[in-house]
Amino acid sequence: MRHFGHIAPEVRQRLFHQEPCVFTAESPARMLSVALGATLYSPATRPRLAEDIVKQIDRGVVSMVLCLEDSIDDSEVPGAEENLVRQFGVLADGCPDTELPLLFVRVRTPEQIPDLVQRLGGSARLLSGFVLPKFTEERGVPFLEALTAAEAVSGRRLFAMPVLESPDLLYRESRVDTLAGIFRAVDKYRDRVLALRLGVTDFCSSYGLRRAPDMTAYDVQIVASVIADVVNVLGRADGTGFTVTGPVWEYFRVQERMFKPQLRRSPFTPEAEDLRNALIEHDMDGLLREISLDRANGLLGKTCIHPSHVLPVHALSVVSHEEYSDAQDILRPERGGGGVLRSAYTNKMNEVKPHRAWAERTLQRAEVFGVANEDIGFVELLAAGLPG
């Protein structure tokens, strides 16, 4: 797999100063946690699930979650499990392992993990791990224990992606203790925790809220405060932190617009104006703004429920030539003692010690998402990746 691997090599050469690297499900966890990108969710009840998964490869999808939890009715769980096992068999028989996205299953109970691994049999080799719902220390440890046991039985590395969505995390009086407990749980199983996911829809539901397509998660202050505290405790750059992914964007149909479009015109050449209009028409300008705010607030990647969201997430994850230039300058060996230098673009100050952690993270992102050429922006990346 590689990001933007679905576009022609000659197009990638034109777009990228440094092309995205190739990775597999067996790559180091550090790389995979950054490479998750837009993780596309799909109900496990879909009758042509295997076909749908293969189809997403041509849309640039590199990670998917097949959901047995909130996306399906309680009564559908047994049938969804049977369908999941059957569809994995179809995939195992018909598609090379290396061409498939990273596949995770979102379960409801710890007992489902060893049961599903056993029922999958040989096709469990296609499974990268499990998504653990409503994660707290008390609820989460049994899931992590079950995953560890299933990993031992299957002989395959399995990752966990806990979802932080419990009301105990949202409520102010219990938030600090809940965060401390979550940290204890994921720190104990650090080698198996690939990333932490935010369940912002559940946060909103605790207060009867739902953000409109004109609003980002950061405009809902009670949600923004939780995101800040999660990153504060669980996303630190001192070696104790984890990758924390961005919240889901719920909208993919045209809605009546209350506020003016947020997508500024300046990045768009006249030839790209049609693309700008299409993004606005489908409420994608709000998504682009939220992706930018995710990164500014320490989040990487995003939960997606529609294929049209995948490319914008990946296009805005590509490292710009300017960012790459700054990061390289900051991390030069001769700069180990610190100091301040003017950026190569002569438009900012790079202070070596305070900006070091940013530079290291930027080069990690550059490895998996690539570095754009100097004259390439996200509009060109979007346009190149759209289906022909």
C-alpha positions, 0 to 999 in steps of 0.5 A: 500500500501507499498513499496516492498509490491509486494515481498514475506514477507519472502523475505522482512524480509531478505532484511530489518532491518526495513520494509517499512510501510503500507500507504493509500490514507488517510495517512498524506500528509507529509508521502504521499509526501515522499512515492510517489516514482517513479510516473508512467505516462500513457496517458489517451487514453489507451483503457485498462487503468484500466487493466494497472493500476492494472497490475502495482501493481505487479511491485511495483508502488504506484503512477500514473499520468493519462495524458490529457496534453502533452502525447496526441494530442490536438484532443484526449482530449475529447475522453481521458476524456471520457475514463478516466471516463469510466476506473475509473468506471471499477476500482471502480467496480472491485478493492478494493480502498486500493489496488490501487496506488495513482491516479492523473490526469494531466489536461490542464485547470482549468475548467477540474478539477471540470468537471472531478470530477463531471463526475467521480461521485462515482469513484472520491473516487479513485482520489488523486488529479491533476497534474498542468502543466506549473505552475507559480503564474499567471497560477497556482492560477486558477488551485488551486482555481478550485481544492479547489472548486472541493474538497469542492463539492466532500467532498474528500481531493484532492492534487495538484502537480504543474509541474515547466516547464515554460520558465519564470522559465528557463530564467535568467532575469525572474527566481527570480521573477517567483520563488518568485511568485510560492512560494507565490502561493503554500505557500497559498495553502500549505495544498493541495500541495503534491509535486512539479514536475520538467519538465526538458524536457520542459526546454531542449526544450526551447533551442533545447536540448535533453540529451543523455542516457549517460548524466544526467540532471545534465550534462546539465548545464542550466538545473542543474542551474534551479534545484539548484534554485528551491531547493534553494527557494522551497525545504528548510528544515526550514519548508517552503519547499516542496518535489521536485521530480526528472525529467523524464528519457526518455530512455528505449530502447537500444541506441548506446553508446558513453561513457563507462558504468557509473555503477561501478562493485564493488557492484556486486557479480559474481552472480549479474554480469548478472544483471549489464550487463542487466542494462547497456544494457538497459541504466539503469546505466545512470538512476541509476546515475541520481537517486543518483544525484537527492537525492544528490541535494535535490530531492525525487522521480522521474517522470517515463514513463516506468515501468522498471524505477520504481524498480531502483528508489525505490531500491535507495530510501531505507535507508541503515543501515549505514544512519539509524545508523547515523540518529538515533545517531544524533537525540538521545534526549541527543544530543539536545545540539549539538556536534560532534560524530564519526559514529557507522561505524567509517568512518565519523564525525556526527555533531549534529546540522548541520546534524539534518535536514538530519537525520530527512529527512532520518528517514522520508524516512526510514519510507516509504521505509524501512531500508536495512539490514547491508549486503543488497545493492541496487543490492539485492533490485533490484534483489528481486523486479524483476518479476520472 
